[in-house]
Amino acid sequence: MTVTYLMLARLSERGLSTFEAYESEVLPLLSEYGGRLERRLRTLDDQLEAHLVTFPDSADLAAYREDPRRTAAAPLLESSGAAVELFAVRDV
C-alpha cells in the first residue's frame, strides 16, 4: 500500500544555502527506494519548505532514512538550522 508523507522544514535564512545543499544530496536517493517527490513547495519568504513524498510502504521510507549517503549528509541538515517534521498523511 502506497504511503504518503508530508515533510515540513522551518528554514533559517542564514542556513538556506546549506539546506539546499543537503536536499541536493538526499532527494536523488528517493527513487532508489521507490520514493517519489510529488510536490516541493516553499513560502515566499523562504521560511518554510514542504515536500509531499510517496513510498510503496513505510519500510521503504525507513530504508531511505538509513541510507549511508543520507546519513553522511546529515551534518549539512544539522548545520543549516532547519527544524524538520515528518507526518504520514492521507487524502480527505
Backbone torsions as a table, in degrees:
resi	resn	phi	psi	omega
1	MET	NA	127.8	179.2
2	THR	-65.9	137.3	178.7
3	VAL	-117.5	135.9	179.5
4	THR	-111.0	138.2	-179.2
5	TYR	-125.5	145.2	172.4
6	LEU	-111.9	121.8	176.1
7	MET	-107.9	127.0	175.4
8	LEU	-115.1	129.1	178.2
9	ALA	-123.1	119.2	172.8
10	ARG	-85.9	120.5	-169.9
11	LEU	-101.2	149.6	175.7
12	SER	-101.8	132.5	-179.9
13	GLU	-56.8	-40.3	-179.1
14	ARG	-70.0	-22.0	-177.2
15	GLY	-108.5	11.0	-174.8
16	LEU	-60.5	-45.9	-179.0
17	SER	-65.9	-33.5	177.6
18	THR	-69.4	-40.0	176.0
19	PHE	-61.7	-43.6	179.0
20	GLU	-63.5	-36.1	176.2
21	ALA	-64.4	-41.7	176.6
22	TYR	-60.0	-48.4	-179.4
23	GLU	-59.4	-38.8	179.0
24	SER	-62.9	-29.0	178.4
25	GLU	-79.6	-40.5	-169.2
26	VAL	-98.2	-30.7	-177.8
27	LEU	-62.3	-36.9	177.4
28	PRO	-62.4	-18.7	-179.7
29	LEU	-75.9	-19.7	-175.5
30	LEU	-51.0	-48.5	-173.8
31	SER	-63.0	-26.6	178.6
32	GLU	-65.7	-18.4	-179.0
33	TYR	-114.9	18.1	179.7
34	GLY	77.9	6.5	-179.0
35	GLY	-80.3	153.5	179.1
36	ARG	-141.6	127.0	175.2
37	LEU	-81.5	106.1	-176.8
38	GLU	-78.4	-43.4	179.6
39	ARG	-147.2	145.8	173.8
40	ARG	-134.7	115.6	-174.2
41	LEU	-126.4	148.8	176.7
42	ARG	-138.5	141.7	177.8
43	THR	-66.8	157.8	-177.0
44	LEU	-62.5	-26.1	179.3
45	ASP	-91.0	7.0	178.2
46	ASP	60.7	27.3	-177.8
47	GLN	-101.1	-14.3	-178.1
48	LEU	-143.6	132.9	174.7
49	GLU	-122.6	139.9	179.7
50	ALA	-125.1	136.4	174.5
51	HIS	-121.9	136.2	170.1
52	LEU	-109.5	116.0	-172.4
53	VAL	-127.2	139.9	174.9
54	THR	-117.4	147.0	174.3
55	PHE	-133.8	153.4	177.1
56	PRO	-56.7	-38.2	175.5
57	ASP	-160.3	174.7	-175.6
58	SER	-67.4	-25.9	177.6
59	ALA	-65.4	-33.2	178.4
60	ASP	-68.8	-38.6	174.6
61	LEU	-61.7	-44.5	-179.8
62	ALA	-60.5	-41.8	179.3
63	ALA	-65.3	-40.6	176.9
64	TYR	-60.9	-44.4	-177.8
65	ARG	-66.8	-24.0	-179.9
66	GLU	-95.7	-0.4	-179.8
67	ASP	-56.9	130.7	-177.4
68	PRO	-61.0	-29.1	177.7
69	ARG	-70.8	-35.1	177.0
70	ARG	-69.7	-42.1	177.4
71	THR	-60.9	-40.2	179.4
72	ALA	-65.7	-28.1	-179.9
73	ALA	-85.6	-10.6	-176.2
74	ALA	-54.1	-36.1	177.3
75	PRO	-58.7	-29.9	175.9
76	LEU	-63.7	-45.1	179.1
77	LEU	-61.9	-45.9	-179.0
78	GLU	-61.4	-45.5	-177.5
79	SER	-73.4	-16.0	178.1
80	SER	-71.9	-21.9	-177.6
81	GLY	80.8	5.9	179.8
82	ALA	-70.8	139.8	173.7
83	ALA	-105.9	117.6	-172.2
84	VAL	-110.7	136.4	174.0
85	GLU	-125.9	144.2	-180.0
86	LEU	-127.5	131.8	-178.2
87	PHE	-131.0	133.9	167.1
88	ALA	-77.4	131.9	-175.7
89	VAL	-130.5	168.7	177.8
90	ARG	-142.1	159.1	174.2
91	ASP	-71.8	144.7	176.4
92	VAL	-127.7	NA	NA
